[in-house]
Amino acid sequence: MLKLIKIKSFFIEIGELTYFAHRFFVELFKKPFEFKELLRQCYSIGNKSVLLVGVTSLIIGLVITLQTRPTLEEFGAESWMPSMVSISIIREIGPVIIALTFAGRIASGIGAELGSMRVTEQIDAMEVSGTNPFKYLVVTRILAATLMLPILVILGDAIALYGSYIIENTKGEVSFLLYFNKVFNSLQFGDIIPAIIKTYFFGFAIGLVGCFKGYYCEKGTVGVGISANSAVVFSSMLLFIIDFIAVFVTDIFFEI
């Protein structure tokens, strides 16, 4: 009986999240357009995540190369290192790891911020004063997360490849020009375009879940922590689902 109740509540939450997404698209094209708040959120979400994404990406490039190089050396295939690392980072590892890092910071932050505004009745006060809180708080944050994550992923991929180059230059004395010539020769549009496109869906999912959990926060101040935590868990799970669908579709259209 308890399991049935949990399953029922799960599907109810999925339905509420779907309606929340529908409301976002409806409000997105309505006036007034909150450009100033959107720019502020882009700065808060994007610029303040650069350091975290940069450090994470650099470590990704270093670790992948350090772990893989000994195996390739056994087969005398060190020359394949730039190609292998670049394709794995661009296609899958970079977007997913950076999106998970982004979710840990942004989904929890949005969930806690909107949750605290809900429990302190600031959102109710905005409704009473005639302001549309959904337009001002939710639409701007979801749109900012959707726009900023692809930029962060592109930056993170570049830093990860540079981290890989550092190891290759140290271990194999490979020049910068030679390394990145091999990288760009191995990459195709079928590797880059789908990887970038799916990051827009990642960013949308992260912003949507974070706003949904915070906007409907309950149980007072305790609910703020619950909203922040569940936003990270739910958005991370959603990222893997979206990634699977993206890989499946890419396999059909680009024949990877």
C-alpha angles and dihedrals in degrees: 000000000000091000091052090052091051092048090048092050090048093055091044089055091049089053092049091049090051091051089047090055090048090052090051092057091046093050093041093075097039123100139278098058110208098217096156093052090045091054091047091052092047089055093045095045100034110029095040091052095054096090094048092047092045095052092044092049094048091053090048091056093045096047097044091051094045092049097044103040097073091054093050090047090059089060095038091244101126089127089069092061098093092048095046096045095045095050094046093047097043097043103041124341098057099048095042099045093043091047091051090049089047090050092051091056105031104034092048092044094050092044092052094043097050091038092056090047090052097049092045089051094239091131090051089050090053090053092050092050091055097254119132102235093187091057095044100039108025107031094048094049096047092046092047092051090048093052099040102048096066090051091049091048092052090049091045093050090053092050092047091053090049089052089052090050091054091058093044091049091049098044102031104019091237114170123236093244095049094047096051093041087060090045095054093041090057097047124086134184088258088064099045108034099053091044091055095042093055091053088067088059090046091053092046092050093048094049093043096051094043092051093042094053094045098042093055096038115151141178097059123263092343088063091060091066091043091051093050093048097044091046091060094044095045095044092048091052090047091051092059091049092050091046092053091050091047093051091047092051092044090053089056099046103030099029095223 
